Amino acid sequence: MEANEMMVEATAKATYLRIAPRKVQIVLDLIRNKPTDEALAILKHTPKAACEPLEKLLKSAIANAENKNMDVTRLYVAKCWVCQGPTLKRIRPRARGSANRINKKTSHITLVVREAE
């Protein structure tokens, strides 16, 4: 790759997703650095809760790449990461008038696709 040629990539983000970042990270590790068609197949056949929103996000990133006139057949998942969003704090009543706190975590997921050389 030449110095003047800039790396073209397409990004898709999902913010405030109601799933814990730990659960998303497991699935992201499966699809990192894989071709997009293989990554879609992995997401389709993995029985994890995070797979459904990640599949939607990957399709969005592919559509964004297509919009940038990139070759869709040569795309791969270059980078993907998850950050923790704000936590929704809920209370569950317990015995003798006490209460337990339930933390419902949210995620911010970023997925970057790039053309293979």
WOBELCOR-V836033 format. One line per field, one symbol per residue. psi: psi as a letter, one per 30 degrees, with the letter a starting at -180 (. if undefined). A space follows every 50 residues. Layout:
psi=???
//
This chain:
psi=klefkkjklkkkkklhkikkeeeeeeeefefkglleeeeeeeeegkikef eeeeeeeeeeeeeeeefghljffgkljekklklkakkkklkkkakhglkk kkjjllkjkkkkklkk.
//
